[in-house]
Amino acid sequence: MDKTSGTAGAQSLRRSLGLLRMLAEHHEHGITLTEVMAASGLERSTAHRLLSCLAEEQFAERDPETKAYRLGIDAMQLGFASMRRVPLVDSCRPLMQKLARMSGDTVFLVIRQGDYCLCLHREEGHFPVKVFTTDVGGRRLLGLGAGGLALMAQLGDTEVERIFDRHTEEFAQANFTRERLIQAVKRTRSMGYADITDTLTVGVSGVGCTFTASASTQAAISFGAIAPRLPPERKKEMAQLLKEQLAIAMQM
């Protein structure tokens, strides 16, 4: 967890921020002290001290029954506050509005957050059907939605396997076997865009592409629509449109 470069004298703060990121990645099910030690490399006393401090300041909370830690109320309040003005959303909003106008469909912006993707923004097209369950601030497991699959395809094979192993039950609920996930990732890499149908919501299809938001952040923009609006040929057209508009936006 420790980094060899960066601001001097900030080791404890850096470790605490690393733990906050870890809690965010495991917020849904929580993470135990032993798991924190294994993932961070911190000694038991150090990990316990930092987690206790985060809990005292309400940036973490500990389940009295499972002993697992997750984000606390103050961490969530910071997250909600930041969602009101996200620089990446501000820079992507004009492009997303343009894509929504051109396609008539709903456009999503997501970034990777550990084993999940976080929805930062969505723009509605003029097509009136509203069948989506992904809201701003919502998280989805990587590999399921179009944006999440596009992001997963950027990872190495070993990391894809590890994510599947950590979330086997969640993938099973979406009818994803290991083989199906690996095939979807390989297909996405081959085509240069993600193409999904019925993975998150029955009757819904999507197309997504990634782009580099910053030196450390990969993001994805995707189209979503009811399946009849995205037959195979139109998926190809939407993918090409998305690639072209992203290329133009990246040059500006």
C-alpha positions as CSV (number, residue, x, y, z in Angstrom):
1,M,0.0,0.0,0.0
2,D,2.8,2.4,0.8
3,K,4.3,4.4,-2.1
4,T,7.9,5.3,-2.4
5,S,7.3,8.7,-4.0
6,G,5.0,11.5,-3.1
7,T,4.7,14.1,-0.3
8,A,7.1,13.4,2.5
9,G,5.7,12.9,6.0
10,A,2.3,11.8,4.8
11,Q,2.6,8.0,5.2
12,S,-0.3,7.6,7.7
13,L,-2.6,9.8,5.6
14,R,-1.7,7.8,2.5
15,R,-2.4,4.6,4.3
16,S,-5.7,5.8,5.6
17,L,-6.7,7.0,2.1
18,G,-5.8,3.5,0.8
19,L,-8.0,1.9,3.4
20,L,-10.9,4.2,2.4
21,R,-10.5,3.1,-1.2
22,M,-10.5,-0.5,0.0
23,L,-13.7,0.0,2.0
24,A,-15.3,1.6,-1.0
25,E,-14.4,-1.4,-3.2
26,H,-15.9,-3.8,-0.6
27,H,-18.7,-1.6,0.7
28,E,-21.5,-3.9,-0.3
29,H,-20.4,-6.9,1.7
30,G,-17.8,-5.3,4.0
31,I,-14.2,-6.4,4.6
32,T,-12.7,-7.9,7.8
33,L,-9.5,-6.8,9.5
34,T,-7.8,-10.0,8.4
35,E,-8.8,-9.3,4.8
36,V,-7.6,-5.7,5.0
37,M,-4.2,-6.9,6.3
38,A,-3.9,-9.4,3.4
39,A,-4.9,-6.9,0.8
40,S,-2.9,-4.0,2.1
41,G,0.2,-5.6,3.6
42,L,-0.2,-3.7,6.8
43,E,0.6,-5.2,10.1
44,R,-2.4,-6.0,12.3
45,S,-1.8,-3.3,14.8
46,T,-1.4,-0.6,12.1
47,A,-4.5,-1.7,10.2
48,H,-6.6,-1.9,13.4
49,R,-5.4,1.5,14.6
50,L,-6.2,3.2,11.2
51,L,-9.6,1.5,10.9
52,S,-10.5,2.4,14.5
53,C,-9.7,6.0,13.8
54,L,-11.8,6.0,10.6
55,A,-14.6,4.5,12.6
56,E,-14.3,7.1,15.4
57,E,-14.5,9.9,12.8
58,Q,-17.5,8.1,11.1
59,F,-15.6,7.5,7.8
60,A,-15.9,3.8,8.5
61,E,-18.3,1.5,10.4
62,R,-17.9,-2.0,11.8
63,D,-20.7,-4.5,11.7
64,P,-21.1,-5.8,15.3
65,E,-22.1,-9.3,14.1
66,T,-19.8,-10.0,11.1
67,K,-17.0,-7.7,12.3
68,A,-16.7,-6.4,8.7
69,Y,-15.9,-2.8,7.9
70,R,-17.5,-0.7,5.3
71,L,-17.8,3.0,4.6
72,G,-19.3,5.2,7.3
73,I,-21.8,8.1,7.0
74,D,-19.2,10.9,6.7
75,A,-17.5,9.1,3.8
76,M,-20.8,8.8,2.1
77,Q,-21.6,12.5,2.7
78,L,-18.3,13.4,1.0
79,G,-19.2,11.2,-1.9
80,F,-22.7,12.7,-2.3
81,A,-21.2,16.2,-2.1
82,S,-18.6,15.5,-4.8
83,M,-21.3,14.1,-7.1
84,R,-22.9,17.5,-7.3
85,R,-19.8,18.8,-9.3
86,V,-17.5,16.2,-10.9
87,P,-14.9,17.7,-13.3
88,L,-15.2,14.6,-15.5
89,V,-18.9,15.0,-15.8
90,D,-18.6,18.7,-16.6
91,S,-16.2,17.9,-19.4
92,C,-18.2,14.9,-20.8
93,R,-21.7,16.4,-20.5
94,P,-21.7,18.3,-23.9
95,L,-20.5,15.1,-25.7
96,M,-23.1,13.0,-23.9
97,Q,-25.9,15.5,-24.7
98,K,-24.8,15.4,-28.4
99,L,-24.8,11.6,-28.4
100,A,-28.2,11.5,-26.8
101,R,-29.6,13.9,-29.4
102,M,-28.0,12.0,-32.3
103,S,-29.1,8.6,-31.2
104,G,-32.3,9.3,-29.3
105,D,-31.1,6.8,-26.7
106,T,-29.8,7.0,-23.1
107,V,-26.1,7.7,-22.7
108,F,-24.2,6.7,-19.6
109,L,-20.8,7.7,-18.1
110,V,-19.1,5.2,-15.8
111,I,-15.7,4.8,-14.2
112,R,-14.0,1.8,-12.5
113,Q,-14.3,1.6,-8.8
114,G,-12.5,-1.5,-7.7
115,D,-14.4,-4.6,-9.0
116,Y,-17.4,-2.3,-9.9
117,C,-18.2,0.6,-12.2
118,L,-19.7,3.7,-10.8
119,C,-22.3,5.7,-12.8
120,L,-21.3,9.4,-12.8
121,H,-23.9,10.7,-15.2
122,R,-26.6,9.8,-17.7
123,E,-28.3,11.8,-20.5
124,E,-31.7,10.8,-21.7
125,G,-32.5,10.7,-25.4
126,H,-35.9,11.6,-26.9
127,F,-37.0,8.0,-27.1
128,P,-39.7,7.8,-24.4
129,V,-39.2,4.2,-23.0
130,K,-37.5,4.3,-19.6
131,V,-36.4,0.8,-18.5
132,F,-33.1,1.4,-16.9
133,T,-32.2,0.6,-13.3
134,T,-28.8,2.3,-13.4
135,D,-28.9,5.7,-11.7
136,V,-26.3,8.3,-11.0
137,G,-24.2,7.1,-8.1
138,G,-25.2,3.5,-8.7
139,R,-22.6,0.7,-8.9
140,R,-22.6,-2.3,-11.1
141,L,-20.2,-5.3,-11.2
142,L,-17.6,-4.9,-13.9
143,G,-18.5,-7.0,-17.0
144,L,-22.3,-6.8,-16.8
145,G,-23.2,-3.5,-18.3
146,A,-21.9,-2.2,-21.6
147,G,-19.6,0.4,-19.9
148,G,-18.5,-2.1,-17.3
149,L,-17.7,-4.7,-19.9
150,A,-15.7,-2.2,-21.9
151,L,-13.7,-1.3,-18.8
152,M,-13.1,-5.0,-17.8
153,A,-11.8,-5.7,-21.3
154,Q,-9.0,-3.2,-20.6
155,L,-7.8,-5.5,-17.7
156,G,-5.4,-8.4,-18.0
157,D,-6.7,-12.0,-18.1
158,T,-5.5,-12.7,-14.6
159,E,-7.3,-9.8,-13.1
160,V,-10.5,-10.7,-15.0
161,E,-10.3,-14.2,-13.5
162,R,-9.7,-12.8,-10.0
163,I,-12.7,-10.5,-10.2
164,F,-14.9,-13.5,-11.3
165,D,-13.5,-15.5,-8.3
166,R,-14.3,-12.8,-5.9
167,H,-17.9,-12.4,-7.2
168,T,-18.9,-15.8,-8.5
169,E,-22.4,-15.6,-6.9
170,E,-23.1,-12.2,-8.3
171,F,-22.1,-13.3,-11.8
172,A,-24.2,-16.4,-11.5
173,Q,-27.2,-14.3,-10.7
174,A,-26.7,-12.6,-14.1
175,N,-26.2,-16.0,-15.7
176,F,-22.5,-15.4,-16.3
177,T,-20.2,-18.4,-16.1
178,R,-16.5,-18.0,-16.1
179,E,-16.4,-19.1,-19.7
180,R,-19.2,-16.7,-20.8
181,L,-17.4,-13.8,-19.1
182,I,-14.0,-14.6,-20.7
183,Q,-15.7,-14.9,-24.1
184,A,-17.4,-11.6,-23.6
185,V,-14.1,-9.9,-22.7
186,K,-12.3,-11.4,-25.7
187,R,-15.1,-10.4,-28.0
188,T,-15.0,-6.8,-26.7
189,R,-11.3,-6.6,-27.2
190,S,-11.6,-8.0,-30.8
191,M,-14.4,-5.6,-31.8
192,G,-13.0,-2.6,-30.0
193,Y,-16.3,-2.0,-28.2
194,A,-18.6,-3.7,-25.7
195,D,-21.9,-5.2,-26.9
196,I,-24.5,-6.5,-24.4
197,T,-28.0,-7.8,-24.4
198,D,-30.1,-8.9,-21.4
199,T,-27.2,-8.8,-18.9
200,L,-28.5,-6.2,-16.5
201,T,-32.1,-5.9,-17.5
202,V,-34.1,-8.3,-19.7
203,G,-35.0,-6.6,-23.0
204,V,-32.2,-4.0,-22.8
205,S,-29.2,-3.8,-25.0
206,G,-26.1,-1.6,-24.9
207,V,-22.9,-0.5,-26.6
208,G,-19.9,1.0,-24.8
209,C,-16.4,2.3,-25.4
210,T,-13.6,3.3,-23.0
211,F,-11.4,6.4,-23.0
212,T,-8.6,7.7,-20.8
213,A,-10.1,10.3,-18.4
214,S,-6.7,11.0,-16.6
215,A,-3.4,9.3,-16.1
216,S,-4.9,7.0,-13.5
217,T,-8.6,6.8,-14.6
218,Q,-10.2,4.8,-17.3
219,A,-13.8,5.8,-18.1
220,A,-16.5,4.5,-20.4
221,I,-19.4,6.0,-22.3
222,S,-22.2,3.7,-23.4
223,F,-25.6,3.8,-25.2
224,G,-28.5,1.9,-23.7
225,A,-31.9,1.1,-25.3
226,I,-34.6,-1.5,-25.5
227,A,-33.3,-4.5,-27.6
228,P,-35.5,-3.8,-30.7
229,R,-33.8,-0.3,-31.0
230,L,-30.3,-1.9,-31.0
231,P,-30.3,-4.8,-33.5
232,P,-26.8,-6.0,-34.6
233,E,-26.4,-3.5,-37.4
234,R,-27.4,-0.5,-35.4
235,K,-25.1,-1.6,-32.6
236,K,-22.2,-1.4,-35.1
237,E,-23.4,2.1,-36.2
238,M,-23.7,3.3,-32.6
239,A,-20.2,1.9,-31.7
240,Q,-18.7,3.7,-34.7
241,L,-20.5,6.9,-33.8
242,L,-19.3,6.7,-30.2
243,K,-15.7,6.1,-31.3
244,E,-15.7,9.0,-33.8
245,Q,-17.3,11.4,-31.3
246,L,-14.9,10.4,-28.5
247,A,-11.9,10.8,-30.9
248,I,-13.1,14.3,-31.7
249,A,-13.7,15.2,-28.1
250,M,-10.3,14.0,-27.0
251,Q,-8.7,16.4,-29.6
252,M,-10.4,19.4,-28.2
